[in-house]
Amino acid sequence: MNYIFLKCKFLLVFAFLCLFFVNRTNATSQSFSFSDTGQQLGKIADDVASIACGDMNNDGYVDLILASQESGTIIQLYLNDGKGNFEKTEDTFPVTDDSNPLWNFGIVLRDFNRDGLLDIGTVDAWRGVNIYLKNVNKGSFEWDQAILVPEVNEVKGIDTADVDSDGDDDIVFGGHNGIPDRGDRVYLNEGSGYFTDSGQKIGADVTWDTIFGDIDKDGDFDYISINRYGEHTSKIHLNNGSGVFDDTIDIPTTQTDDSYDVKLADLNTDGLLDIVIANSVNVNGENGTTTSKIFINKSNHIFELAEDTLGEPNCETKGIEVVDVTNDGYYDIVLGNSNIANMIYRNDGTGKFEKMDVEIPTNQNTAIAATDINNDGFIDIVVADITDGYYKVYLNNGGDLEKNLPPDPPHTLKSETNYDDVNLSWESGFDLKTPQNGLTYNIRIGKQPGGNDIVSGVSSSGTGHLGNALFYRIKGLEKGIFYWSVQTVDSSFKKSEWSQAEQFEISESYPECNPASITASTSKLIIKVNQSGEVTVTVKGEDGCRSEGVRVNVKISKSGKKKVSVSPESTTTDGNGEAIFTFTGIKKGKAKATFNAEGVEDLDEKVKILIKIK
């Protein structure tokens, strides 16, 4: 009996493995192609191009916002008729006067004023960031704000996310040129779509692009900056939980790269966001030394360069898209190249990639986007073709691909309130193809069911704005009853219906916690040379409450600076009233470090620790 059972079990396992490998083989040999729709959109000048995709008029079809100088302005809006045909609107997008060329270096789409309609943010090299809000009454866009940073000669690369957990989306943009103040800038949304400077000047690189994502899965949005010309490494900037980016990590092997584009996605379905960076040829003119790169997130802020190479020697990749083109549930990579044919690399599900024999019939591109333009369940391509200076649309014929269907929404929504702070969580949505870790999410919160007035769920084409997190925190809400729901987005950017709305109530506001005391987690830290150790500083109020958002500074004794370094030198406390500092040994000896919290005026409340380096 046992022999028969084991034999049957073996046969079942064998049959499953055969089916699995047959499916993978079929997936590898999938046949599909792209056809040119014949459309010539926009006007590309000086080879500078940007593409953004989103449903701008809420008709269910993806529209295009293109960097274009057709009417002497920086961008143009093209509406989709549902079949993949685009028509330019009469909207005008003015910018500030400047004698320099109109060079757009990034477009973001988000509902900045939480009215349920996508707004537009652009970044121009010399005209700064421009915000255009959709006007409900007029049905057109109005120029809302121009953010100019005089001390930065050029700004490039923009992205948006709620960095301070107050419900509205903030922006980061790169300081590309302007020594000594060319650092990246973070501007905070006041709630109405108007942005104010957070006061941060992050780094001093030649930033070309930026992107937000929760790199370390701690519930807040970090961001990545990439650089041109091989002058600086690309970097991860960590959010301390209050919208302050005071810790920076270098991305390995990027020092000599000439990087143009960056995307985030969970490539190996382990629940962690991986990084894909588009590179051009080596900055020193050395042939065959630089390709686009994949960095696998190994957790604990460690990223490992993947063995897979993207592109070919001397390949000048100017844009990338990370999306499931083959409808097998895994994120593939599309390369937009300016000197050779564009390429698609298929993901085998483990984060390993193989170049596909699929032609995108154009090979001089400086921007590329991928989305389902005609809602047929297959990913289409939009490129900026600098051969004749137009944007072109290529539709996917599907071939023998399976049609992609929408995922199911999340379920089992839960809320936990702590005064005016709320922690929301849910169980994963479901998709026939995309693994659970590959699913991403949008959330909306309003004073009425289906409302977007507290947190807008309106998003552009792409992954969900929360990433693959199954939780969300919002703080500082007023008293009242709030309704919320969540939406699933699969790896081909297909969105589910919204989940059934749940509600929570804020009945009392969080009491103020003015800082009164400061303590450190240890009075003596022992580390080795070239090794690090952390010290947690806690700021409390008189009644023992934890003070959030208090700036804590640290100074190392003059003699100790040669023996130990510290990062950051200044930061703000998180929701637990804590600030974390990392000390790294330089050479053997002893050093003293002194912490002080702004607002705690008593000299006796400064905290000193001894650091011993072995």
C-alpha positions as CSV (number, residue, x, y, z in Angstrom):
1,M,0.0,0.0,0.0
2,N,2.8,2.4,0.9
3,Y,4.6,1.6,-2.3
4,I,1.5,2.4,-4.4
5,F,0.9,5.6,-2.5
6,L,4.5,6.8,-3.0
7,K,4.4,5.8,-6.7
8,C,1.2,7.8,-7.2
9,K,2.7,10.8,-5.3
10,F,5.8,10.6,-7.5
11,L,3.7,10.5,-10.7
12,L,1.7,13.6,-9.6
13,V,4.8,15.6,-8.8
14,F,6.4,14.5,-12.1
15,A,3.3,15.5,-14.0
16,F,3.3,18.9,-12.3
17,L,6.9,19.6,-13.1
18,C,6.4,18.6,-16.7
19,L,3.4,21.0,-16.9
20,F,5.5,23.7,-15.3
21,F,8.4,23.4,-17.7
22,V,6.1,23.1,-20.7
23,N,4.4,26.3,-19.7
24,R,7.7,28.1,-19.2
25,T,9.0,26.8,-22.5
26,N,5.8,28.0,-24.2
27,A,6.2,31.4,-22.5
28,T,9.8,31.7,-23.7
29,S,8.7,30.9,-27.3
30,Q,5.7,33.2,-27.2
31,S,5.2,35.0,-30.5
32,F,3.7,38.5,-30.8
33,S,4.6,41.7,-32.6
34,F,4.1,45.5,-32.7
35,S,2.6,47.4,-35.6
36,D,3.1,51.1,-36.3
37,T,-0.2,53.1,-36.1
38,G,1.2,55.7,-38.4
39,Q,0.6,58.5,-35.9
40,Q,3.2,61.3,-35.6
41,L,2.6,63.1,-32.4
42,G,4.2,66.1,-30.8
43,K,7.3,68.0,-31.8
44,I,10.6,66.8,-30.3
45,A,13.3,69.4,-30.2
46,D,17.0,68.9,-29.5
47,D,16.4,65.1,-28.9
48,V,14.9,65.9,-25.5
49,A,11.7,63.9,-24.8
50,S,9.4,62.8,-22.0
51,I,6.3,60.6,-22.0
52,A,3.6,60.2,-19.3
53,C,0.5,58.0,-19.5
54,G,-2.7,58.4,-17.6
55,D,-6.5,58.7,-17.9
56,M,-6.7,62.5,-17.9
57,N,-10.5,62.9,-18.5
58,N,-11.7,59.8,-16.6
59,D,-13.2,58.1,-19.7
60,G,-11.3,54.8,-19.0
61,Y,-8.6,55.2,-21.7
62,V,-4.9,56.0,-21.3
63,D,-4.0,59.4,-22.6
64,L,-0.6,60.8,-23.4
65,I,1.2,63.8,-22.0
66,L,4.3,64.5,-24.2
67,A,7.2,66.9,-23.9
68,S,6.5,68.9,-27.0
69,Q,7.1,72.3,-28.4
70,E,4.2,72.4,-30.9
71,S,2.8,75.7,-29.5
72,G,5.8,77.1,-27.9
73,T,5.0,75.4,-24.6
74,I,6.8,72.6,-22.7
75,I,4.1,69.8,-23.0
76,Q,1.0,68.8,-24.9
77,L,-1.9,66.6,-24.0
78,Y,-3.2,64.0,-26.4
79,L,-6.5,62.3,-25.7
80,N,-7.1,58.6,-26.6
81,D,-10.3,57.7,-28.5
82,G,-10.2,54.2,-27.0
83,K,-8.8,52.5,-30.1
84,G,-5.3,53.9,-29.7
85,N,-5.8,57.0,-31.9
86,F,-4.7,60.3,-30.2
87,E,-5.9,63.9,-30.8
88,K,-4.2,67.0,-29.4
89,T,-6.3,69.1,-27.0
90,E,-6.5,72.9,-27.0
91,D,-5.0,73.0,-23.5
92,T,-2.0,75.3,-23.2
93,F,0.8,74.8,-20.7
94,P,2.7,78.1,-20.3
95,V,6.1,78.4,-18.5
96,T,8.2,81.2,-17.3
97,D,10.1,83.3,-19.9
98,D,13.7,82.3,-20.3
99,S,16.2,82.7,-23.2
100,N,17.3,79.0,-22.9
101,P,15.6,76.2,-24.9
102,L,12.5,74.6,-23.7
103,W,13.9,71.3,-22.3
104,N,11.6,69.1,-20.4
105,F,13.3,66.5,-18.2
106,G,10.4,64.8,-16.5
107,I,6.6,64.6,-16.2
108,V,4.6,63.2,-13.3
109,L,0.8,62.7,-13.0
110,R,-1.0,62.7,-9.7
111,D,-4.1,64.2,-8.1
112,F,-2.3,67.0,-6.3
113,N,-5.4,68.8,-5.0
114,R,-7.4,65.7,-4.3
115,D,-10.4,66.5,-6.5
116,G,-10.5,63.1,-8.2
117,L,-8.7,64.3,-11.4
118,L,-5.1,63.8,-12.5
119,D,-2.9,66.9,-12.4
120,I,0.5,67.4,-14.1
121,G,3.9,68.3,-12.8
122,T,6.8,69.0,-15.1
123,V,10.5,69.8,-14.7
124,D,12.3,72.0,-17.1
125,A,16.1,72.4,-17.0
126,W,15.9,76.2,-16.7
127,R,12.3,77.0,-15.8
128,G,12.1,74.8,-12.7
129,V,9.0,72.8,-11.7
130,N,5.6,73.7,-13.1
131,I,2.3,72.5,-11.7
132,Y,-0.8,72.3,-13.8
133,L,-4.1,71.5,-12.0
134,K,-7.2,70.2,-13.7
135,N,-10.0,72.7,-13.5
136,V,-13.3,70.8,-12.9
137,N,-15.6,73.7,-14.0
138,K,-13.7,74.6,-17.2
139,G,-12.6,71.0,-18.0
140,S,-9.1,72.2,-18.8
141,F,-5.8,72.7,-17.1
142,E,-4.6,75.9,-15.3
143,W,-1.1,76.9,-14.5
144,D,-1.0,76.7,-10.7
145,Q,2.6,77.2,-9.7
146,A,6.2,77.7,-10.9
147,I,8.9,76.5,-8.5
148,L,12.2,78.2,-9.4
149,V,15.4,77.5,-7.5
150,P,17.8,80.3,-8.6
151,E,20.9,78.8,-6.9
152,V,20.4,75.6,-9.1
153,N,21.2,76.3,-12.7
154,E,19.5,73.2,-14.0
155,V,16.8,70.9,-12.5
156,K,16.1,67.4,-13.9
157,G,14.0,64.4,-12.9
158,I,10.8,64.6,-10.8
159,D,8.6,62.1,-8.9
160,T,5.8,62.3,-6.4
161,A,4.7,60.5,-3.2
162,D,3.3,61.3,0.2
163,V,6.6,61.6,2.1
164,D,5.3,62.9,5.4
165,S,2.1,60.7,5.7
166,D,-0.3,63.6,5.8
167,G,-2.4,62.3,2.8
168,D,-1.3,64.5,0.0
169,D,1.5,63.9,-2.5
170,D,4.8,65.8,-2.3
171,I,7.6,66.1,-4.9
172,V,11.3,65.6,-5.3
173,F,13.4,66.9,-8.2
174,G,17.0,66.7,-9.0
175,G,19.5,69.5,-8.8
176,H,21.6,68.8,-11.9
177,N,23.8,71.9,-12.0
178,G,24.6,74.8,-9.7
179,I,27.6,74.4,-7.4
180,P,27.5,74.6,-4.4
181,D,23.8,74.2,-4.1
182,R,22.8,71.7,-6.7
183,G,21.4,69.2,-4.3
184,D,18.0,67.6,-4.8
185,R,15.0,69.4,-3.5
186,V,11.9,68.1,-1.6
187,Y,8.8,70.3,-1.8
188,L,5.8,69.5,0.5
189,N,2.2,69.8,-0.6
190,E,0.1,72.0,1.5
191,G,-3.0,70.0,0.6
192,S,-4.4,72.2,-2.2
193,G,-1.7,71.3,-4.8
194,Y,0.5,74.2,-3.8
195,F,4.1,73.2,-2.8
196,T,6.5,74.8,-0.3
197,D,10.2,74.1,0.2
198,S,11.0,71.6,2.9
199,G,14.5,73.2,3.3
200,Q,16.4,70.1,2.3
201,K,19.3,70.2,0.0
202,I,20.2,66.5,-0.6
203,G,23.6,65.6,-2.0
204,A,25.6,67.5,-4.5
205,D,25.4,65.3,-7.5
206,V,24.4,65.8,-11.2
207,T,21.0,64.2,-10.7
208,W,19.3,63.2,-14.0
209,D,16.2,61.3,-12.6
210,T,14.5,60.5,-9.4
211,I,12.0,57.8,-8.3
212,F,10.1,57.1,-5.0
213,G,9.6,53.7,-3.4
214,D,9.6,52.1,0.0
215,I,13.0,50.5,-0.4
216,D,13.3,49.1,3.2
217,K,9.6,48.3,3.8
218,D,9.3,50.5,6.8
219,G,6.1,52.2,5.7
220,D,7.5,55.4,4.3
221,F,8.7,56.5,0.8
222,D,12.4,56.6,0.1
223,Y,13.8,57.8,-3.2
224,I,16.6,57.0,-5.6
225,S,18.6,59.5,-7.6
226,I,20.7,58.6,-10.7
227,N,23.5,60.6,-12.2
228,R,25.1,61.4,-15.6
229,Y,28.7,61.6,-16.8
230,G,30.2,59.1,-14.3
231,E,30.9,61.8,-11.7
232,H,28.9,60.3,-8.8
233,T,27.3,57.0,-7.8
234,S,23.6,56.6,-8.0
235,K,22.1,56.8,-4.5
236,I,19.3,55.6,-2.2
237,H,18.0,58.3,0.1
238,L,16.2,57.0,3.1
239,N,13.2,58.7,4.7
240,N,13.2,58.9,8.5
241,G,9.4,58.7,8.6
242,S,8.7,62.4,8.7
243,G,9.7,63.3,5.2
244,V,13.3,64.1,6.0
245,F,15.9,62.3,3.9
246,D,19.0,62.3,6.1
247,D,20.6,58.9,5.3
248,T,22.2,58.1,1.9
249,I,23.4,54.8,0.5
250,D,25.6,54.4,-2.6
251,I,24.4,51.9,-5.2
252,P,27.4,49.8,-6.0
253,T,29.2,49.8,-9.4
254,T,27.5,53.0,-10.6
255,Q,30.4,55.4,-10.1
256,T,31.4,55.5,-13.8
257,D,27.9,55.0,-15.3
258,D,26.1,57.5,-17.5
259,S,22.6,56.9,-16.3
260,Y,19.3,58.2,-17.9
261,D,16.4,56.4,-16.4
262,V,15.5,54.3,-13.3
263,K,12.5,52.1,-12.4
264,L,11.5,50.0,-9.3
265,A,9.7,46.7,-9.2
266,D,9.8,43.4,-7.4
267,L,11.6,41.4,-10.1
268,N,12.0,38.1,-8.2
269,T,8.7,38.2,-6.2
270,D,10.4,38.2,-2.7
271,G,8.4,41.2,-1.6
272,L,11.3,43.7,-1.9
273,L,11.7,46.4,-4.6
274,D,14.6,45.9,-7.0
275,I,16.2,48.6,-9.1
276,V,16.7,48.8,-12.9
277,I,18.9,51.6,-14.2
278,A,19.2,52.6,-17.9
279,N,22.8,53.5,-18.9
280,S,24.4,54.9,-22.0
281,V,28.0,54.2,-23.2
282,N,31.0,54.6,-20.9
283,V,31.7,58.3,-20.1
284,N,35.3,57.9,-21.0
285,G,34.5,56.6,-24.5
286,E,35.6,53.0,-23.7
287,N,33.7,50.6,-25.8
288,G,31.6,47.8,-24.3
289,T,32.1,48.7,-20.7
290,T,28.7,49.9,-19.6
291,T,25.3,48.3,-19.9
292,S,22.0,48.9,-18.2
293,K,21.9,47.2,-14.8
294,I,19.7,45.3,-12.4
295,F,20.2,45.5,-8.7
296,I,18.5,42.9,-6.5
297,N,17.3,44.0,-3.1
298,K,18.8,41.7,-0.5
299,S,17.2,43.6,2.4
300,N,18.9,45.6,5.1
301,H,19.8,48.3,2.5
302,I,22.0,45.9,0.6
303,F,21.7,45.7,-3.2
304,E,23.5,43.1,-5.3
305,L,24.3,43.7,-9.0
306,A,22.6,40.9,-11.0
307,E,24.7,38.9,-13.4
308,D,22.2,39.5,-16.2
309,T,23.3,42.2,-18.7
310,L,20.8,44.4,-20.4
311,G,21.6,45.8,-23.8
312,E,24.7,45.3,-25.9
313,P,28.2,46.8,-25.9
314,N,28.0,50.5,-26.9
315,C,24.2,50.4,-26.4
316,E,22.9,53.9,-25.6
317,T,19.8,53.2,-23.6
318,K,17.9,56.5,-22.8
319,G,14.6,55.1,-21.4
320,I,13.3,51.9,-19.7
321,E,9.9,50.5,-18.8
322,V,9.4,47.6,-16.3
323,V,6.1,45.9,-17.0
324,D,4.7,42.5,-17.8
325,V,4.7,42.5,-21.6
326,T,4.3,38.7,-21.9
327,N,1.2,38.4,-19.6
328,D,2.8,35.7,-17.5
329,G,2.6,37.7,-14.3
330,Y,6.3,38.8,-14.0
331,Y,7.9,42.2,-14.7
332,D,9.8,42.3,-18.0
333,I,12.1,45.0,-19.0
334,V,11.8,47.2,-22.2
335,L,14.8,49.2,-23.3
336,G,14.5,52.3,-25.4
337,N,17.7,52.8,-27.3
338,S,19.0,55.7,-29.3
339,N,21.6,54.0,-31.5
340,I,20.3,50.4,-32.0
341,A,17.0,48.6,-32.0
342,N,14.8,48.6,-28.8
343,M,14.8,45.4,-26.8
344,I,12.5,43.4,-24.6
345,Y,13.9,41.2,-21.9
346,R,11.6,38.5,-20.5
347,N,11.6,37.7,-16.8
348,D,11.6,33.9,-16.0
349,G,9.9,34.6,-12.6
350,T,13.1,34.5,-10.5
351,G,14.5,37.8,-11.6
352,K,16.6,36.2,-14.5
353,F,16.2,37.8,-17.9
354,E,16.5,36.7,-21.5
355,K,16.3,38.9,-24.5
356,M,13.2,38.2,-26.7
357,D,13.2,38.1,-30.5
358,V,10.5,40.8,-30.7
359,E,11.0,43.8,-32.9
360,I,9.9,47.3,-32.0
361,P,10.4,48.9,-35.4
362,T,12.3,52.0,-34.5
363,N,15.9,52.5,-33.2
364,Q,16.6,56.1,-32.4
365,N,14.6,56.7,-29.2
366,T,15.2,59.0,-26.3
367,A,12.1,58.1,-24.3
368,I,9.8,55.0,-24.1
369,A,6.6,54.1,-22.4
370,A,4.6,50.9,-22.2
371,T,0.9,50.5,-21.3
372,D,-2.3,49.0,-22.7
373,I,-3.5,51.8,-25.0
374,N,-6.5,50.2,-26.6
375,N,-7.7,48.1,-23.6
376,D,-7.3,44.8,-25.4
377,G,-5.3,43.1,-22.6
378,F,-1.9,43.5,-24.3
379,I,0.9,46.0,-23.6
380,D,1.6,48.6,-26.3
381,I,4.6,50.9,-26.8
382,V,5.0,54.6,-27.2
383,V,8.4,56.0,-28.3
384,A,10.1,59.3,-28.9
385,D,11.7,58.8,-32.3
386,I,14.4,61.4,-32.9
387,T,14.9,60.3,-36.5
388,D,12.1,62.6,-37.6
389,G,11.2,64.3,-34.3
390,Y,7.9,62.7,-33.5
391,Y,6.3,60.4,-30.9
392,K,5.0,57.1,-32.4
393,V,2.5,54.6,-31.1
394,Y,3.0,50.8,-31.7
395,L,0.1,48.4,-30.9
396,N,0.7,44.9,-29.7
397,N,-1.1,42.3,-31.9
398,G,-1.2,39.8,-29.0
399,G,0.0,36.9,-31.1
400,D,-0.3,33.8,-29.0
401,L,-0.2,35.7,-25.7
402,E,-3.0,35.2,-23.2
403,K,-5.2,38.2,-22.8
404,N,-4.6,40.0,-19.5
405,L,-7.6,40.3,-17.2
406,P,-8.1,42.7,-14.3
407,P,-7.1,41.4,-10.8
408,D,-9.5,41.1,-7.8
409,P,-9.5,43.9,-5.2
410,P,-8.0,43.4,-1.7
411,H,-10.2,42.1,1.1
412,T,-10.4,42.1,5.0
413,L,-9.7,45.8,5.4
414,K,-8.7,46.7,9.0
415,S,-8.1,50.1,10.7
416,E,-6.4,50.9,14.0
417,T,-6.7,54.5,15.3
418,N,-4.4,56.2,17.8
419,Y,-5.8,59.6,18.4
420,D,-5.5,61.3,15.0
421,D,-3.1,58.7,13.6
422,V,-4.5,55.7,11.7
423,N,-2.9,52.5,10.6
424,L,-4.8,50.8,7.7
425,S,-4.1,47.2,6.5
426,W,-5.6,44.7,4.2
427,E,-5.2,41.2,2.8
428,S,-3.7,40.8,-0.7
429,G,-5.7,41.1,-3.9
430,F,-5.6,38.2,-6.3
431,D,-4.6,37.9,-10.0
432,L,-4.5,34.8,-12.2
433,K,-1.0,35.5,-13.3
434,T,0.8,38.1,-11.1
435,P,2.1,36.6,-7.8
436,Q,0.9,38.3,-4.6
437,N,4.3,40.0,-4.0
438,G,4.1,41.4,-7.6
439,L,0.7,43.1,-7.0
440,T,0.7,46.8,-6.1
441,Y,-2.0,49.0,-4.6
442,N,-3.8,52.3,-4.7
443,I,-5.7,53.7,-1.7
444,R,-8.4,56.3,-1.4
445,I,-9.8,58.0,1.7
446,G,-12.7,60.5,1.9
447,K,-15.4,61.9,4.0
448,Q,-17.9,60.1,1.8
449,P,-17.8,56.6,0.3
450,G,-15.7,56.7,-2.8
451,G,-14.2,60.1,-1.9
452,N,-10.7,61.2,-2.8
453,D,-10.6,64.4,-0.6
454,I,-8.3,63.0,2.1
455,V,-6.1,60.6,0.0
456,S,-6.7,60.4,-3.7
457,G,-6.8,57.0,-5.3
458,V,-6.5,58.5,-8.8
459,S,-3.2,57.3,-10.4
460,S,-1.4,57.3,-13.7
461,S,-0.6,54.2,-15.7
462,G,1.9,52.2,-13.9
463,T,2.3,50.4,-10.6
464,G,0.0,51.4,-7.7
465,H,1.2,54.5,-5.7
466,L,1.6,52.5,-2.5
467,G,3.9,49.9,-4.1
468,N,3.4,46.3,-2.9
469,A,2.7,47.4,0.8
470,L,-0.3,45.9,2.5
471,F,-0.6,48.8,5.0
472,Y,-0.8,52.5,5.0
473,R,-0.4,55.1,7.8
474,I,-1.9,58.6,7.8
475,K,-1.6,61.1,10.6
476,G,-2.9,64.4,11.7
477,L,-6.6,63.8,10.7
478,E,-9.3,66.0,12.1
479,K,-12.2,64.6,14.1
480,G,-14.9,62.8,12.0
481,I,-15.9,59.6,10.1
482,F,-13.8,58.6,7.1
483,Y,-14.4,56.0,4.4
484,W,-11.6,54.1,2.6
485,S,-11.0,51.4,0.0
486,V,-8.1,49.9,-1.8
487,Q,-7.4,48.9,-5.4
488,T,-5.1,46.2,-6.8
489,V,-2.8,46.8,-9.8
490,D,-1.2,43.8,-11.5
491,S,2.2,43.6,-13.2
492,S,0.7,44.7,-16.6
493,F,-0.7,47.9,-14.9
494,K,-4.3,46.5,-15.1
495,K,-6.4,47.9,-12.2
496,S,-9.1,46.0,-10.2
497,E,-12.4,47.5,-9.1
498,W,-12.2,49.2,-5.7
499,S,-12.7,47.1,-2.6
500,Q,-15.9,47.6,-0.6
501,A,-15.5,50.8,1.4
502,E,-14.8,50.5,5.1
503,Q,-14.9,53.3,7.7
504,F,-13.1,54.5,10.8
505,E,-13.7,57.4,13.2
506,I,-11.3,60.0,14.7
507,S,-12.9,61.1,18.0
508,E,-10.0,62.9,19.7
509,S,-6.9,64.7,18.6
510,Y,-3.4,63.6,19.6
511,P,-2.2,65.7,22.6
512,E,0.7,68.0,22.0
513,C,4.0,66.6,23.1
514,N,6.5,69.4,23.7
515,P,10.0,68.0,24.0
516,A,11.4,68.1,27.6
517,S,14.0,65.3,27.8
518,I,16.5,63.5,25.7
519,T,18.1,60.1,26.3
520,A,20.4,57.7,24.4
521,S,20.1,53.9,24.1
522,T,23.6,53.5,25.5
523,S,26.3,55.5,27.3
524,K,29.1,53.5,25.8
525,L,29.4,52.2,22.2
526,I,32.1,49.7,21.3
527,I,32.8,49.1,17.6
528,K,35.7,47.9,15.4
529,V,37.6,49.7,12.7
530,N,35.5,49.8,9.5
531,Q,32.5,48.5,11.4
532,S,29.4,50.4,12.5
533,G,27.1,50.6,15.4
534,E,23.8,52.4,16.0
535,V,22.7,54.7,18.8
536,T,19.0,55.5,19.3
537,V,18.1,58.8,20.8
538,T,14.7,59.3,22.3
539,V,13.0,62.6,22.9
540,K,10.0,62.7,25.4
541,G,7.6,65.3,26.8
542,E,7.1,66.0,30.5
543,D,4.4,63.4,30.8
544,G,6.5,60.7,29.1
545,C,4.9,61.1,25.6
546,R,7.1,60.6,22.6
547,S,7.9,63.9,20.7
548,E,7.7,63.4,16.9
549,G,9.5,65.7,14.4
550,V,12.0,67.2,16.8
551,R,15.4,67.9,15.3
552,V,18.3,66.1,17.0
553,N,21.9,67.0,16.4
554,V,25.2,65.2,17.2
555,K,28.7,66.5,17.5
556,I,31.8,64.4,17.8
557,S,34.7,65.7,19.9
558,K,37.5,67.4,18.0
559,S,40.0,64.6,18.7
560,G,37.4,62.0,18.0
561,K,36.7,63.1,14.4
562,K,39.8,61.3,13.2
563,K,38.7,58.1,14.9
564,V,34.9,57.8,14.1
565,S,32.4,59.2,11.7
566,V,28.6,59.6,12.2
567,S,25.6,59.6,9.8
568,P,23.5,61.6,9.9
569,E,24.8,64.5,11.8
570,S,21.3,65.9,12.2
571,T,17.8,64.4,11.8
572,T,14.3,64.5,13.2
573,T,12.5,62.1,15.5
574,D,10.0,59.6,14.1
575,G,6.5,58.7,15.4
576,N,8.1,57.0,18.4
577,G,10.1,60.0,19.3
578,E,13.3,58.3,18.1
579,A,16.2,59.3,16.0
580,I,18.9,56.8,14.9
581,F,22.6,57.6,14.4
582,T,25.2,55.3,12.9
583,F,28.8,55.5,14.0
584,T,31.6,53.9,11.9
585,G,35.1,53.3,13.3
586,I,38.0,54.9,11.4
587,K,41.0,54.0,13.6
588,K,41.5,52.7,17.1
589,G,41.0,55.0,20.0
590,K,38.2,56.8,21.9
591,A,35.8,59.5,21.0
592,K,33.0,61.4,22.6
593,A,29.6,62.3,21.0
594,T,27.1,64.8,22.3
595,F,23.4,64.8,21.3
596,N,21.1,67.7,21.8
597,A,17.4,68.2,20.8
598,E,16.1,71.5,19.6
599,G,13.5,72.7,22.0
600,V,15.1,71.1,25.0
601,E,16.9,74.1,26.3
602,D,18.2,72.8,29.6
603,L,22.0,72.3,29.2
604,D,21.7,69.4,31.6
605,E,19.5,67.6,29.1
606,K,22.4,67.2,26.5
607,V,23.4,63.5,26.3
608,K,27.0,62.4,26.0
609,I,28.3,59.0,25.1
610,L,31.7,57.4,24.8
611,I,32.7,55.5,21.7
612,K,35.5,53.0,21.9
613,I,37.0,51.8,18.6
614,K,39.0,48.5,18.7
